[in-house]
Amino acid sequence: MASRWLDLRWALSVLCVLLMAETVSGARDSSTGAHISPQFPASGVNQTPVVDCRKVCGLNVSDRCDFIRTNPDCHSDGGYVDYLEGIFCHFPPNLLPLAVTLYVSWLLYLFLILGVTAAKFFCPNLSAISTTLKLSHNVAGVTFLAFGNGAPDIFSALVAFSDPHTAGLALGALFGYLGLYVFYVVTVILCTWIYRWQRRGSLVYSMPVTPEILSDSEEDRVSSNSNSYDYGDEYRPLFFYQETTAQILARALNPLDYMKWRRKSAYWKALKVFKLPVEFLLLLTVPVVDPDKDDRNWKRPLNCLHLVISPLVVVLTLQSGTYGVYEIGGLVPVWVVVVIAGTALASVTFFATSDSQPPKLHWLFAFLGFLTSALWINAAATEVVNILRSLGVVFRLSNTVLGLTLLAWGNSIGDAFSDFTLARQGYPRMAFSACFGGIIFNILVGVGLGCLLQISRSHTEVKLEPDGLLVWVLAGALGLSLVFSLVSVPLQCFQLSRVYGICLLLFYLNFLVVALLTEFGVIRLKST
């Protein structure tokens, strides 16, 4: 699944080329870290000559910092840290290995952040949403999980359409893209309903000795009922007392289970030490709803605090805080308005609820936690992309090689962690559906919304000009991979085995080798 996800995410930019021409693709790549200068700059912006950022290593040491700060090709539109400026402006040349070592260490810690966020916050909230809305795993995968994985890319697509030169699609294409996505989701829902109806009918007429095929949720419910003994009773106090608000808040924000700490190995303890700051920050900012608990994980002081902090995190992580610092009417920043509104809502919630009983609308916290954790994952993934791009500049990797390898993996790492974690927690169908639903969501809704915002400004016709053999290699690999899954999955009766996964991995490796050989000129068309 990992190879398929990386293949699809990189091929997405190629499909955007075929749909929106090369100008749109270049604008989108710049917003995701693979900086490609747009062919049509926005009007009213002072233009600076664009030079390949990799040439910085060939300059004199005294000129490198100014080159990084003034060259547009060295700037990243997303992220909070300018890693290239850190290397060439704050580290002397003899400490370049130290800078690279620190960046790699930070990269590994970002992977840890992605894993913790996906496993303990993103996936539990998604499971709670599915349970509350009674969604099947397939429907949840192509809707909520696809939205969580693709929402940041949608905003990148909107940025790409901000230039009238890159927003010229017909009105019919606009409604066509949006209509295709709606049709796709409706088809998945309808097929799920038909499957459940047929299975219900088959179970009615089946013999009592015939084993029933249970869904994932039913299997979880049966297994939980079979293990009815609650081992937690051994550790419960004999005398109960009423906790104060401060005690509830302190216990809810404590990421360390002391009884579990004593039983674990030294390796687990060392890894837990690195996780503690991340888990504390996420507990403070991301609410988690657990339908399996009696109180649904309701912690009144912490959840009220979430009503202030979580929306603030959302506006400060969306597009790296661009929307959060925007001043309404040139007077009040958006984040101030969010804090004021969140404080008012938290005050009402605190005085209208109790510590012992969750409110009726507590399930809404699952949506807030889902959105907040998705943006945390996107923020960490954006930093991963920027670090990988900086390392590519240091080691002088070409843009195409960088895009096919490091940036493709970096752009996919957040979604891959979410899908891996869901599959390991017992939701493989949801993760598999999101691999397809996320790509369809990005292409159809991203293009559709961008056109909707810009259709009144521009009526430019799109001319498809796929230049070079590499574009056809990328598009062909995408088409062949989809055809392979379309044929092989039904032939396996939708029971995917290890062989299928190995074939996808081998297909991705072959695709990568062919694409790199094409870029280096080993594979080329014969001139006529």
N, C-alpha and C positions, 0 to 999 in steps of 0.2 A: 504493500500500500504506500510505503514511503516513496518508492521510485515512481509510482504512478502520480502521486501528488506533486513531486518535483517536476516531473515531465509536463503535467498539465499546467502548473503555475507558470512555467517558462513559456510554454506554447501559447498561453493566454495572450502574452504580448504580441506574438506573431498573428494570432487571430484578430487582435485589435488592428494590426497593420492592414490586414485584408478587409476589415470592416470600415476603418476610419482613416486610412492612408497613413503615411509615415509620420506626419506631423503630430497626430494624436498619440501615436505610440511613443514618440520621443518625449512628449510632454509628460506622459504617464510615468515613463521610466525615470525621468528626473525627479518625480515626486516620491518614488520608492527607493531611491538611492542610486540607481544606475543612471548617472547623470548624462543625459544627451541633450545638447543645446537645441532648443526649439528653432525651427526654421523661420517662424514668424513671431518676432518679439512683440510684446504688448506695447501699445502706443503710449507715448509719453514717458518711456523709461530710458534712461541714459544707457547707451550700449557700450560695453567694454569688450575689447578683442578677446575671443575665447581661444585659449591654448590648451593643448592636452596636458592634464594635470600630472601625468607621469613624467613629464620633462623636468619636474622640480628636482629630481635626484641628479640631473646633469648640470645644475646651476652651481654657482659659488655659494658657500655656506651663508654668507651675509645677505644674499638675495633670495633665499628660499622662503623666508617668512613673509616678505612683501608679496612674493609670487602667489603664495597660498591665500593670502588675505584679499588680493585684488583680482585673481582669476576666477571667473564664474564657474568654470569646470571643476574647481576644487571645493565648491560649496554644496552642502546637502540641504535640501528643502525641509527634511524632517529630522527629528532627534533633538536632544538637549545639549549634547557635547560635540564640539568641533574637534574630532580626533586628529585630523590632518594638521590643524593649527597646533594642537598639543605636541605632536611629534616634531614639527619643523620650527616651532617658535618658542617652545618651553623646555625642550630637551636639547642639549648640545650634541653635535654629531657623534662624539665618542660614546655617548650614552644611548645611541639608537637601539642596540640590543636590549637594554633595560626597558625602553619604552615599548618595544614589541612584546617583551615578556609580560609587562603590566597589562597591555591590551589583551593578550591571550588569556591571562588570568581573569580579567574582567569579563571576557567572552564566555569563559567556562562558568563564571558565576551567573551570568545572564541566562545560560542554559538551565542552571539550577532554579532561577526565578521562574522561568517558563514552566518547568516541571511542577513546581510547588503550586503555582497559580492554577494550572490546568487540573491537577489532581484533586486539590482540596477546596477549590472555590468555583472554577468555571464549570466543571463536569457535575458536581453536586447540585448546583443551581439549575443547570439544564435538565437534570433528572427530575428535580422538583417541579419545574415548569411542565415537563411531559406528564408527570403524574397528576398535577392539578388540572391540566386541560385534557387529560385522558387521550394523549396523542400516542400513536404508534411510534416506534423508533425510526421508521423510514420517514414519516412525516416530520418528526422533530429534526431529523438530519438535514432535510432539504429546505427547512424553514428557519428555525431558530439557530441551529448550529451553522448553517450556511450564512445567515445574517451576521452572527458573531464573528465568523472567520473573514467575511468579505466586506463588512461595513467600512473599515478603514480604506480599503481599496476603492470603495464607492466614492468616498470623499476625494481621493486622488483623481478619480475620473472626472469629478466635478471641476477640480482645478484645471485639468487638461482642457476642459471645454470653456474655461474662462476667457480664452482668446478667441475672438470671432473667426479667425482663420482656421481654427481647429474644431469648430463646432458645426460645420455645415453638413447636416444630414436632413433628408426629407422628412416631412411630418408623418408620412405613412410609415417610414422606417421606425420612427419613434414609437408609435403605438404598436408596431409590429414586434419590437423588442420586448416591450412591457407585456404585450399580449402573450408572447411565447412563454415568458416566465410564469405568468398566471396559469396558462394552459398546462405547463409542466407540473406545477404544484397541485392543480386540480386533478390531473391524471394520477399522480401518486396517491392523493387522498382517496380518489374513487377506486383505484386498484386495491388499496388497503381495505376499504369497506367491503368490496366484493369478496376479497379473500376471507375476511372474518365471517361474512354471511355464509359462504360456502362451507367453511370449517365448522360453523355452528350447526349447519344442517347435517354435515357428515357425522358429527359427534352424537346427534340425536338418534340416528339410525345405526350407530355402531354397537357392537357387542360389548357387554360389560368388561370382558377380559381383554378387549383391545386397548392397548396403551394409547393415551391421548398425546398429541403433539402440542406441547404448551409453548406459549410465547415467552419471551424473556422475562416480562414482568410477572407472569404466572409462575414461572420457575423460581423466581426470587421469593415470591410469596410462599410457595410450598416449602422451599428450603428453610425459610425463616420460621415457618410454623413447626417444622420437624425438629428444629433445634430450639425447644421451648424453654430450656433451663437458662436462667439469667445469672451468669457468673458474677455480674456486678453486685448481686445481693450480698456477697461475702464482704464487700468493702464499704457497704453503706453503714452510716452511723446508727447506733441504737436509739439515740435521742435526736429528734429533729428540732431545728431552731430556725427562726426567721432571719434570713440574711439581709443585711442592709444593702442599699443601692450601691455603695462603694465596694462592698464585698462581691456583689454580683458582677460589677464591671471589672474588678481585678481578676476574678476567676475566668471571665469570658475572654479577657485579653491575654491570658497565660497560655502560650503555645506548648508548654512542656508538661507531660504527664509523668509525675515522679515515680509512680509504680512501674510504668513501662520503661522508664530510664534505668531502673535498677536491674531489670531483666535482660536488657539488650547488651550487644557486644560493644567492644571499644570502637570498631569501625562505624557502627551505627551512631554512637555517641559523638564521634568526631564530625560526621556528616550533619548531625542534628545541630551542632553548634553553629555551623555555617547557615543552616536553615532558619534558626531562631529569629534573626532580624527581619528576614523576609516574611516569615509567618506572622510575626507581631504586626508589621506594617499592613499586611493583607487583612488580618483580623480587625484592625482598626478602620479599614477603608471599605471592605467588601462584606456585606451581609450574606449569610448562608442559611437557607431554609432546608430543614431535614424532615420530610413527611413521616419518616419511620419513628421519630421520637414523639413522646406524648405532648411535649411542649413545642414541637416543631422547631426546636433550637431558638426559641424566643427568649431574648435577654433584653429586658426593657431599657436599661440605661445605655447599653451598647447599640441597640437598634435605633434608639432615638439619636444617638451620636452619628450613626450611619446616615441618617436623613440630612445631616449637614455636610459630612465629610465626603460621602460617596458622590453626590452631584458635583461637588467641588473637584474631585479627582477626575470626573468625566470631562468637565470643561477644560481642565488643565492638561489632560492627556490627549484630547481629541486634536489631531493635527499639531501635536507638540505644543499645545497651549495657545495656538493662534486665535482661536475663538474665545478663550478665556480672558485674554487681555484686551479684547476688542472693547472699545468704549462706546456705550450707547449714547448717541447724541453728542459725542465728544466730551462727556462729563463723567459717567459712571462705568467702570469696567464690568464686564459680564460676570466675572467671578464674585464681585461684591453683591450683585443682585441675587446670585445663586446662594450665597451664604445667608443673606437676609431672609430669603424665602425658605431655605432649609431650616433655619433657626426657628422661624414661626411655626412651621409644620412639626418640628421636633417637640416644641413646647406643648402644642395641642396634643400630640400623641402621648407624651409623658404623663400628662395630667388626666388623660381620658382612658388610660389603660392601667393594668396591674402587673405585678411581677409574676404572678402564678399562672395567669391565663392569657394565651396569645389572642390578639384581636382578630376579628373576622377577616380583615383585609391584610393579614400578615403574609399571605401568599404573594402579595405584590413585591415584597422584599426580594423574592427570588428573581424577578425581572431586573430589579435594581442591581443585585449582585451579579447577575449574568452580564449585564452591560458593563459594569465597572471592571469585572475580571477580564472581559474581552478586550477592553481598552488597555488594561495593564499588560496583557499579552502582546497587544499591538505595539505598545511603547517599548517593551523589552525587545521585541523582534526588530523594531526600527533601529535600535542601538546595535543589534547584532549585524544588520545590514551595513550600517555606517562603519563599524569596526572592520568588517570584511573588505569593504571598499577601500578603506585606508591601508590595510595590509596589501591589497592589490596594487595600490599606487606605490607603496614602499618597495615591493618586489617587482614592479614594472610589468604587471600582467596587462595584456591588451584588453580593451573594453569588451570585445566579443568573448574572449576566454573568461574574463571576470563575470560576464553576464551568464554564460553557460554553466559556470561552476559555483563560485562563492556566492554571487548575488542571487542566483536561482535557489540555492539552498537556504540562504539567509532570508529571502522573501517568503519561503515556505515553512520556516522553522516553527513559527507560532501556531499555524494551522496543524502542522504535523504533530506537535506536542499535544494539542487538543484531541486529535483523532486517535493517536496512540493511547492516550490515557483513557479515553472512552472505551476503546476496544479491550484494554486490559481490565477495566472495571465491569465488563460484562455487557457492553453495548456495541457489538461489532457492526450491527446493521445500521445504527445511527451514524457511526464513523464512516462507514462505506458510502452511505447515502450523501454525507456531507462532501465527500471527495468530488462527486459529480455536481451536487446541488450548489456548492460554493462557487465553482467555475461558472455555471450557468447564471447564478445570481450576479456575479461580477460583470459578466459580459452584457447580459440583457438589461439588468436594472441599472448598472453603471452607465452604459451608453444611453439608455432611455432617459434617465434623470438628467444627464448632462445635456442631452438635446432639448429636453423640456425647458431647461433654464435659459438656453441660448437660441432657441429656434426663432425668437422674435428679432434677434440681432443680425443673424446671418442667414443667407440663402445660397451659400457656396456649394457647388456640386462636388461630390467626392470622386476622385479619380484613383482607381486602384492601379498602382504601379509597383508591383513587387519586384524590387531590383536585386539581382544576385541569386546565386544558387542556394545560399544558406537559408533564405526565406522559404524556399520550396522544401528544403530538407526538414526544417522545423514544422511547417504545416503538414508535410507528409507523415512525419513521425506522430503528430497528434492524431491525424486521421487513422493511421494504421493501429495505434494503440486503442482507439475507441472501437474500431471494427473488431479487433482481437477480443476485447471484452464483450462486445455485442454477440459474438459467435460462441466464445468459449463458456461464458457464464451460463446461458441456457442449456448448453450441451452437458454441463455438470449438474443439471437440475438445481442450480442456484446453491449448491453445496461447495463452497470454495475450499480448496485444499492447499497444501504447501506448494504443490507443483505450479499452481496458478501464480502464487506470489513470487516463486523463483523465476518463472517466465517473465513476469513484469520487471523484475530486477535486471535480468539479462537483456531485456528489450531496452531498458533505460541506458545500460552501459553501452550497448551497441549504438544507440542513438547519440550518446555523448561522444563516442569515438568518431563516428561518421561526421558529426557536426564540427568537431575540432579539426579533423583532417580537411574538411571543406574550407574552413576558415584559413588554414595554413597553406591552401593551394594544392595539397596532395591530390584531392578529388576536385576536378573541375570539368566544365563543359568544353568540348572541342570547338575551337573557333572555325567557322565556316568561311 
